Amino acid sequence: MRTLKMVSGTIAGLALGMSGAMADAPDPDSIFDEVSRGDAQSVTESVCLQCHGAGVMGAAGVGEDHNETWQSLVEARGYEGLYESVLNGRGAMPARGGADISDEEVAASLVYMLTESGVDKEDLK
Ligand code: HEC
């Protein structure tokens, strides 16, 4: 997905649709139109921070102090890769953080956590 950075936003949107077979992650640019940032914050606080707020089992914390960790995860896996990790679970993290949340809520809490940690939305393509 790295090459997508070089094409314009509209083409990136199209390409995202075409790569749907691989991931089908909700568009990070418009995710807060579907799940408000406030709702994303609520999901993050009630679900994700149970681990990511307390460093449980090595889960990365949220906030500017943890920017480097998240930045390198974004570079390693891309937004879609991280989305899939949360959707399907990874290591000690259960699928969807172990909660009954929608695909959009997964994406919104992911984008919320990343941007709260100082990751630029522009890097989530
Ligand atoms: C039960 C504890 C727990 C909960 C709840 C949880 N996580 Fe995690 N998360 C972890 C752990 C542990 C890891 C490290 C997994 C690994 O790489 O072994 C992780 C890793 C991640 C990663 C990095 C994935 C990767 O590909 O390296 C992201 C992104 C993430 N969590 C987002 C979220 C979001 C968003 C939520 C809320 C919807 C959430 N997590 C809820 C424990 C949790």
Residues whose N, C-alpha, C, O or C-beta is under 5 A from the ligand:
A	BS01	HEC	V47 C48 Q50 C51 V56 M57 G58 A59 R77 G81 L82 S85 V86 R90 G91 A92 M93 P94 R96 G97 V106 S109 L110
